[in-house]
Amino acid sequence: MGHSVKPLPAEERREVTVEAVIALAAEGNPSKITTAAIARRMGLSQGALFRHFASKDALMEAVMEWVAERISARIEKVLAADTSPLVALERLFLTHAGFVADHPGIPRLLFGELQKGEETAAKNIVRKLLDRYSERLKGLIEQGKACGEIEPDIDPWTAAALFIGSIQGLVMQSLLAGDVNQIRRHAPGVFSLLRKSIGRKT
């Protein structure tokens, strides 16, 4: 006998669909994920899937919105804590690395999206997220300079780019190695080097 899928509210169904796409991306090539495979993972028909998303592009847009919302929430939580700028930077670095390690499908989807030559809504969401993230990082670096934790001649834009680029490098190496937990293992050591490069020399 078959089994029926318990109906879910529309918003919850959309979130479950996004999570299914991220899980499938962690298991294989994101470009080969079909709506049929997504529907199968969820125990739905393709018709039921398209009641929530008009197209695969709309689904990818929802995935990137999901990512942006959750990364932004983690950033704000770290920044709300009463800590020094360097401590906040370390917590952001480890939080970001941990988020990717917990959701290895996300970088696969993101890299695939960025390879598209045309502008897409999903790509625009990622661009805006990185812009906001960079502004937050630059603000922390300016605070660190003002309180004497960070070298006064450090350029905030360059330091923020190094911060984000270091995480991206960890992600790429972990994907090449086929071991996503590398990100979590190596993140503290990578941040330690970053901290030494920007921290105030005594």
C-alpha positions as CSV (number, residue, x, y, z in Angstrom):
1,M,0.0,0.0,0.0
2,G,1.1,3.6,-0.7
3,H,1.2,6.2,1.9
4,S,-0.2,9.7,1.7
5,V,1.8,12.8,2.5
6,K,0.3,14.9,5.3
7,P,-0.8,18.3,3.9
8,L,1.2,21.2,5.1
9,P,0.5,25.0,5.1
10,A,1.8,26.6,1.9
11,E,4.7,28.4,3.5
12,E,5.9,25.3,5.4
13,R,5.6,23.3,2.2
14,R,7.8,25.8,0.4
15,E,10.4,25.6,3.2
16,V,10.4,21.8,3.1
17,T,10.9,22.0,-0.7
18,V,13.9,24.3,-0.3
19,E,15.4,21.9,2.3
20,A,14.9,19.0,-0.1
21,V,16.8,20.8,-2.9
22,I,19.7,21.6,-0.5
23,A,19.8,18.0,0.6
24,L,19.8,16.7,-3.0
25,A,22.6,19.2,-3.9
26,A,24.7,17.8,-1.1
27,E,24.4,14.3,-2.7
28,G,25.2,15.1,-6.3
29,N,25.5,17.6,-9.1
30,P,23.1,20.4,-8.5
31,S,22.7,21.0,-12.3
32,K,21.2,17.5,-12.6
33,I,18.6,18.0,-10.0
34,T,15.2,17.7,-11.7
35,T,11.8,18.8,-10.5
36,A,10.9,15.1,-10.8
37,A,13.7,14.2,-8.3
38,I,12.6,16.9,-5.9
39,A,9.0,15.7,-6.1
40,R,10.1,12.1,-5.5
41,R,12.2,13.2,-2.4
42,M,9.1,14.9,-1.0
43,G,6.6,12.2,-1.9
44,L,4.7,14.6,-4.2
45,S,3.7,14.8,-7.8
46,Q,5.4,17.4,-10.0
47,G,2.1,19.1,-10.4
48,A,1.9,19.5,-6.6
49,L,5.4,20.9,-6.6
50,F,4.6,23.5,-9.3
51,R,1.6,24.8,-7.2
52,H,4.2,26.3,-4.9
53,F,6.9,27.3,-7.5
54,A,6.1,28.5,-11.0
55,S,9.5,27.3,-12.3
56,K,12.8,25.9,-11.4
57,D,14.3,29.4,-11.4
58,A,11.6,30.5,-8.9
59,L,12.6,27.5,-6.7
60,M,16.3,28.5,-6.9
61,E,15.3,32.1,-5.9
62,A,13.5,30.7,-2.8
63,V,16.6,28.6,-1.9
64,M,18.9,31.7,-2.0
65,E,16.3,33.6,0.1
66,W,16.3,30.8,2.6
67,V,20.1,31.0,2.8
68,A,20.2,34.8,3.0
69,E,17.6,34.8,5.8
70,R,19.5,32.3,7.9
71,I,23.0,33.7,7.4
72,S,21.7,37.2,8.2
73,A,20.0,35.9,11.4
74,R,23.3,34.3,12.5
75,I,25.2,37.5,11.7
76,E,22.8,39.6,13.7
77,K,22.9,37.2,16.7
78,V,26.7,37.4,16.8
79,L,26.7,41.2,16.5
80,A,24.1,41.6,19.3
81,A,26.4,40.0,21.8
82,D,28.5,42.3,24.0
83,T,32.0,41.4,22.8
84,S,35.1,43.0,21.4
85,P,35.4,43.5,17.6
86,L,38.0,40.7,17.2
87,V,35.9,38.3,19.2
88,A,32.9,39.1,17.1
89,L,34.9,38.6,13.9
90,E,36.0,35.2,15.2
91,R,32.5,34.2,16.1
92,L,31.2,35.3,12.7
93,F,33.9,33.3,11.0
94,L,33.2,30.1,12.9
95,T,29.5,30.5,12.6
96,H,29.7,31.0,8.9
97,A,32.0,28.0,8.5
98,G,29.7,25.9,10.7
99,F,26.6,26.9,8.7
100,V,28.2,25.7,5.4
101,A,29.4,22.5,7.1
102,D,25.9,21.8,8.2
103,H,24.5,22.5,4.7
104,P,27.0,21.3,2.2
105,G,24.5,21.5,-0.6
106,I,24.5,25.3,-0.4
107,P,27.9,26.0,-1.8
108,R,27.3,23.5,-4.6
109,L,24.1,25.4,-5.5
110,L,25.7,28.7,-5.2
111,F,28.7,27.9,-7.4
112,G,26.4,26.5,-10.0
113,E,24.2,29.7,-9.9
114,L,27.2,32.0,-10.2
115,Q,28.4,30.2,-13.4
116,K,25.3,31.4,-15.3
117,G,26.2,34.2,-17.6
118,E,22.9,36.0,-17.3
119,E,21.5,37.9,-14.4
120,T,19.1,35.9,-12.2
121,A,17.0,36.8,-9.2
122,A,18.9,34.2,-7.2
123,K,22.3,35.7,-8.1
124,N,21.0,39.1,-7.2
125,I,20.0,37.9,-3.7
126,V,23.5,36.5,-3.1
127,R,25.1,39.7,-4.3
128,K,23.0,41.8,-1.9
129,L,23.7,39.3,0.9
130,L,27.5,39.6,0.3
131,D,27.2,43.4,0.2
132,R,25.5,43.6,3.5
133,Y,27.8,41.0,5.0
134,S,30.9,43.0,3.8
135,E,29.4,46.2,5.3
136,R,29.0,44.5,8.7
137,L,32.6,43.2,8.6
138,K,34.0,46.6,7.6
139,G,32.1,48.1,10.5
140,L,33.6,45.7,13.0
141,I,37.1,46.3,11.5
142,E,36.6,50.1,11.9
143,Q,35.5,49.5,15.6
144,G,38.6,47.3,16.1
145,K,40.8,50.1,14.8
146,A,39.1,52.7,17.0
147,C,39.6,50.6,20.2
148,G,43.1,49.6,19.4
149,E,42.5,45.9,18.6
150,I,43.3,46.2,14.9
151,E,46.2,47.8,13.2
152,P,45.3,51.4,12.3
153,D,46.5,51.1,8.7
154,I,44.4,48.1,7.9
155,D,42.0,48.8,5.0
156,P,38.5,47.6,6.0
157,W,37.5,46.6,2.5
158,T,40.6,44.4,2.0
159,A,40.3,42.8,5.4
160,A,36.6,42.0,4.8
161,A,37.5,40.5,1.4
162,L,40.2,38.4,3.0
163,F,37.7,37.2,5.7
164,I,35.1,36.1,3.1
165,G,37.7,34.8,0.7
166,S,39.2,32.6,3.5
167,I,35.9,30.9,4.1
168,Q,35.3,30.4,0.4
169,G,38.8,28.8,0.1
170,L,38.0,26.5,3.0
171,V,34.7,25.5,1.3
172,M,36.3,24.9,-2.1
173,Q,39.1,22.7,-0.6
174,S,36.6,20.7,1.4
175,L,34.4,20.0,-1.7
176,L,37.5,19.0,-3.7
177,A,38.5,16.7,-0.8
178,G,35.0,15.3,-0.5
179,D,35.1,16.0,3.2
180,V,32.8,18.8,4.3
181,N,33.9,18.5,7.9
182,Q,37.3,19.9,6.9
183,I,35.6,23.3,7.0
184,R,34.8,23.0,10.7
185,R,38.2,21.4,11.6
186,H,40.4,24.0,9.8
187,A,38.3,27.2,10.4
188,P,39.9,28.0,13.8
189,G,43.4,27.8,12.5
190,V,42.6,29.9,9.4
191,F,41.0,32.6,11.5
192,S,44.0,32.5,13.8
193,L,46.2,33.5,10.9
194,L,43.7,36.1,9.8
195,R,43.7,37.6,13.3
196,K,47.5,37.8,13.3
197,S,47.4,39.6,10.0
198,I,45.1,42.4,11.1
199,G,45.5,42.4,14.9
200,R,47.3,45.2,16.7
201,K,51.0,44.4,17.1
202,T,52.2,44.9,20.7
